[in-house]
Amino acid sequence: MFTRGALLYIGQRLVLIVFTAVAVSSIVFLGVHRLPGDALLNERRPDPAAEAALLHYYHLDLPLPQQYVRYVTGILHGDLGESYVNRGVQITPLLLREARVSGEVGAAAIVFTIGLGVILGVIAAVRQNTWVDYLATTTSVIGYSMPNFVIASLLILVFGIWLQNVTQGAFFYQLGTWTGGIDQLWLPAFALGFPYASIVARLTRASMLEVIRQDYVRTARAKGLRESVIMVRHALRNALIPVITILGPLIMGIITGGVVIENIFGIPGLGKEFAQSILNRDYAIVIGVFTMYAALVGLANLIVDLTYVVIDPRIRY
C-alpha cells in the first residue's frame, strides 16, 4: 500500500508529466509553424475559394496565438486535433491505438533488457575470471558496440533469408494484423533491447562483485545458507539498486529507439506513424506523436522511481 506521502509524490509527478507534455508540444507546435511550405497544399494549387475553405476548416486562417490557444486547450481535454492529410481522422484515438502497439514492443524489450542483462551479470560475477565471465563480458561489449538498427538488419538477414524455411522469410506486420503475440514480439524486442541488456549486464556484474564481498554475505555463508539463496535473496537485491538507477535513461532509449525498429520491421506503432507523418508533412500528427512520447517518457521515469521502494524498503517518498 502506498503511504500518503507516496500518493502525494505520484500526484505531483503526474502534474509535472502533463506540464512537460504541454511544454514539448508547444515547442514543436511553434517550430512546425515556422517551417517553410504548406502542409495542406501540394504542387497542384487549388482555386482560392477551396484553399480558403481548407484553411478555415483546420482553423489555420486564425492568427498564430489563437491557433496555439486552441491547440493547448485541446491537449488539456485530450484532443490532439485532426489529421491534415486524412481529413476526418482524429489523432487521439489513432495515436492511442498505435501507442498500445509500441507499448507492447517496448515492454517486451524492457523485460528482455532487464532479464538477460541481470542473468548475464550475475553469472559473470559468480564465475569471475573464468571462461564464462569472459564470454559474458565479450557478449556485452559486442552488444553495446552495435546500434540497434544494425542488429535488426542482421536478424532480418539471418531469420528472414538464411532461415527462410523456418520463418517463411516474413518480418513485417501490416496495419490491422498486429496481434502482439510472442511470435511477433521476440525479434524486434531483441533488436531493441540487446544493446541496453549489455549495459545492464556490465553494471550488474560490477555491482554484484562489490556486494558479494560485504560482511553480511560472509555471515550468510557462515550460517550455512545455500549459495543460490545467498545470491538471490541477499546479494542480488542490493546489487539491483544501481541497475534501477540507470533504467530511466535506458527506457527512454528504448522508447525513442522504437522509431527505427518499428520502421525496419514494419510495426504499426508510434515510430512508424512518426516517420510517415513527417514524409507526408502531416504536421498535426507530428506534434501529437511528440506529445505522446513526452508523456510516455515521463510515465516510464515515474515507474522507475517507484520501483526503488520495491527493491529497497528503506526508501520513502
Steps between C-alpha positions, in 0.01 A plus 500: 500500500623848418532747783350846493840643413541257211155585360581870528829438318324309222244779462774762473685296241185450292441874499862547393454245221197689368692829516799344320279355225332838447838677498648256246195522276510880522864513389432262212179686409679835474795343318282323245312819421831666416589238239483600134240341277138412551376184665166512319597587146706301252635594160146530359369822647123507555287799417506783758152417630589135566826604661323744731241237595774248578693745718179598679409136566827442685492850659828583329363833390507621860796693643769275645428593866136398457603175331734428789232566764259268316764228479603516868134502604445190289799322655374565852169342395672203334438622145810510276308624199437358155735369234591749226549226241212264583206732560266383774757277674526597867858485625440403863339156442746433217805564719353318800452190285855524368637578846360164614701325230814698584440428868488125434827508308664729755381293797636182341830677433517621862431151634767365268743778600462444873469121488791423272717778641456397863550130423821562303627739768435260788656205319806706409540615860455156654740346246750785514818459291377177341412434138135561586587848627708573192223377267233711673728805503584459132132462412423820694773695322373385162143585597548861602747561218235431234210740427155344516434555128812295417381220729154516342646477149713199599200327656296550184790363296531191721135419569345649187743364238732235640224332705225571250355150531436558871373858491352506147725804439243746638579755770254777443156567641221669310270744676204313641679162521708576808402270787796554730574128529838368605567400141479868402669647806817305557704611199440878519526480880842334469622759251372785718611366837829318438728809507343613828509146642877510450524819706286345775719189498820700548351707780347195672834320491685793657231547765485130583877478540481781753203358691620139532807624687291668768497372858132402502560267205788334686274467802232332288758252373620436856142413600499227237252649257499364150696704245194549282305644795788733586531626144128555441367615837798687639746604231284556191238717667757755616695474176191600302483851649765645260331314215165662580675838496592471132166352394356847445747596223487146359120505475516838328748348254265207439202732443684723254683206341162351414472758220777323308405143591131543415588636157745217431252228597191682373331504841197735502598695811579858592846483341369395160223759516753766595719431196205482261346822632828684442521373143134592443548838671210418728614746764206444733596135546869594539409727791272234645772234489745732674238562769438127541872422526545771764219348707638146459850605608357674807290198599796266449719707730224509762473120493878470538497733801223299664697180442759623751245446778450138395872424480604692814225545765716760676424748221190709562336787314 
